[in-house]
Amino acid sequence: MICRETAMPHDRVLLARIGAPHGVRGEVRLFIFAADPAALQDYAPLTDEAGTRTFRIKTLRPAKDHFVARLEGVDSREAAEALTNQGVYVARDLLPEPDEEDDFYQADLIGLAAFTSEGAPFGKVVAVHDFGAGDILEIAPEAGGKTLMLPFTKAVVPSVDLKAGRLTVEPGEWAREEAPPPEADQG
């Protein structure tokens, strides 16, 4: 299982994304990726990706599929609009270590070397995505060429060794041949 936090660069972890304004007084929709959304208020400083802008959450309340937040210094709809799609990050070293052996921050997976179960070099993890149907590892192949997307499941990624900087993949023949899997939608 992956903790929802994602990152780029590796020293910052994406905890939330600011959505569209909520109302006319500067509140914003906030999409929180942390396992415990309330914990977002416990981390400081919260920054943009570069670490140059700091965010302080004054209020936070749940809404239907997101949260509504009032950020310090954001007092108008125009100021809120200027933040739309802005990521909210925290320094990686401020986060607790995952509780279980099979839990990871996505940021910790980026850069790991991927090897097949036979020990052959396969590539390097360049990104972790979640398009809504589960986590996907994007891997730059060892031989170069187009990146490959592999589901981050026990069947496809049976082991992760963060200390060794590697993971094992069972990509299936379709990934090695750069063709879609047999069950892929041909629509």
C-alpha positions in Angstrom: 0.0 0.0 0.0 1.2 3.5 -0.7 0.6 6.5 1.5 -1.2 9.0 -0.6 1.5 11.6 -0.3 3.5 12.1 -3.5 6.5 14.3 -4.2 8.7 16.0 -6.7 11.4 16.8 -5.8 12.2 14.1 -3.3 12.9 16.4 -0.3 9.3 17.7 -0.5 6.1 15.6 -0.2 2.9 16.7 -1.8 0.1 16.6 0.9 -2.6 18.5 -0.9 -3.7 20.3 -4.0 -5.6 23.6 -4.0 -8.6 23.5 -6.2 -11.0 26.2 -7.4 -12.2 29.0 -5.0 -15.1 28.2 -2.7 -17.3 31.3 -2.5 -16.2 34.9 -2.8 -14.3 35.5 0.5 -11.1 33.6 -0.4 -11.8 30.1 0.7 -10.4 27.3 -1.5 -11.3 23.7 -2.2 -8.5 21.5 -0.9 -7.9 18.0 -2.1 -5.8 16.3 0.7 -3.7 13.2 -0.1 -2.6 12.4 3.4 -4.0 9.3 5.1 -5.2 11.6 7.9 -6.5 14.9 6.5 -6.6 16.5 9.9 -2.8 16.0 10.2 -2.3 18.5 7.5 -2.8 21.3 10.1 -0.1 19.7 12.2 2.7 20.1 9.6 4.7 23.3 9.3 5.8 24.8 7.2 3.5 24.0 4.4 5.0 25.3 1.1 4.8 25.4 -2.6 6.9 22.8 -4.5 10.0 25.1 -4.6 9.6 25.8 -0.9 9.5 29.6 -1.6 5.8 30.3 -0.6 4.5 29.3 2.8 0.8 28.4 3.4 -0.9 28.5 6.8 -4.3 26.9 7.1 -6.6 29.0 9.3 -9.7 26.8 9.0 -10.4 23.5 7.5 -13.7 21.7 7.1 -14.9 18.7 5.2 -17.1 19.0 2.1 -18.5 16.3 -0.3 -15.4 15.0 -2.0 -12.8 17.6 -0.8 -12.2 20.0 2.1 -12.8 23.8 2.3 -9.9 25.8 3.7 -9.2 29.4 4.5 -5.5 30.2 4.0 -3.8 33.0 5.8 -3.4 36.0 3.5 -6.0 34.8 1.0 -9.0 37.0 1.5 -10.6 37.4 -1.9 -11.9 35.2 -4.7 -9.2 36.6 -7.0 -6.4 35.6 -4.5 -8.0 32.1 -4.2 -8.2 31.8 -8.0 -4.5 32.6 -8.3 -3.7 29.4 -6.2 -5.9 27.0 -8.3 -3.9 23.7 -8.9 -1.1 24.8 -6.6 0.4 21.9 -4.7 0.9 22.1 -0.9 4.1 20.4 0.2 5.9 19.6 3.4 9.6 18.7 3.9 10.0 14.9 3.8 11.9 14.8 7.1 8.9 16.2 8.9 6.7 13.2 8.1 6.6 10.1 10.3 7.9 6.8 8.9 5.2 4.6 7.5 3.7 2.2 10.1 3.8 -1.0 8.2 6.5 -2.7 6.1 4.4 -2.6 3.0 3.5 1.1 3.3 5.6 3.7 1.4 5.5 7.3 0.5 5.4 7.6 -3.2 8.4 9.9 -3.0 10.4 7.1 -1.6 9.8 4.9 -4.6 10.9 7.5 -7.2 14.5 6.7 -8.3 14.5 3.1 -7.2 16.1 0.6 -9.6 13.7 -2.0 -11.0 14.9 -5.6 -11.5 13.1 -8.6 -12.8 12.6 -11.6 -10.4 15.5 -13.2 -12.4 17.8 -10.4 -11.3 18.0 -8.7 -14.7 18.0 -4.8 -14.7 14.6 -3.6 -15.9 14.7 0.2 -15.4 14.2 3.0 -13.0 11.1 4.4 -11.3 10.6 7.9 -12.6 7.1 8.6 -11.2 4.2 7.2 -9.3 0.7 8.0 -10.6 -2.9 7.4 -9.4 -5.4 7.9 -12.1 -8.2 6.7 -9.9 -7.9 2.9 -10.3 -4.8 2.3 -8.2 -1.2 3.3 -8.1 0.9 3.0 -11.2 4.7 3.0 -11.4 6.2 4.8 -14.4 9.5 3.1 -15.2 12.2 4.3 -17.6 13.4 1.0 -19.3 17.0 0.0 -18.8 17.4 -0.2 -22.6 16.0 3.3 -23.1 12.9 4.2 -25.1 9.4 5.0 -24.0 8.5 4.7 -20.3 6.4 1.8 -19.1 3.4 2.0 -16.7 3.1 -0.9 -14.3 0.4 -1.4 -11.7 1.8 -1.2 -8.2 0.4 -4.5 -7.0 1.9 -7.4 -5.2 1.6 -9.5 -8.3 3.5 -7.1 -10.5 5.8 -5.6 -7.8 6.4 -8.5 -5.3 9.1 -6.7 -3.3 10.4 -3.3 -2.5 13.7 -2.8 -0.7 14.1 0.9 0.1 17.4 0.4 1.9 18.9 -1.3 -1.1 17.3 1.2 -3.5 15.5 -1.4 -5.6 12.3 -3.2 -6.3 11.4 -6.4 -8.1 9.0 -6.4 -11.0 7.1 -9.1 -12.8 6.1 -7.0 -15.7 4.6 -9.7 -18.0 5.6 -10.2 -21.6 3.4 -7.3 -22.8 5.6 -4.8 -21.0 8.8 -6.2 -22.4 7.4 -6.1 -25.9 5.9 -2.6 -25.5 2.5 -3.9 -26.5 -0.7 -3.4 -24.5 -1.7 -6.2 -22.1 -4.1 -8.8 -23.6 -7.0 -7.4 -21.5 -6.4 -3.8 -22.4 -9.3 -1.9 -23.9 -8.9 -2.0 -27.7 -11.8 0.6 -28.1 
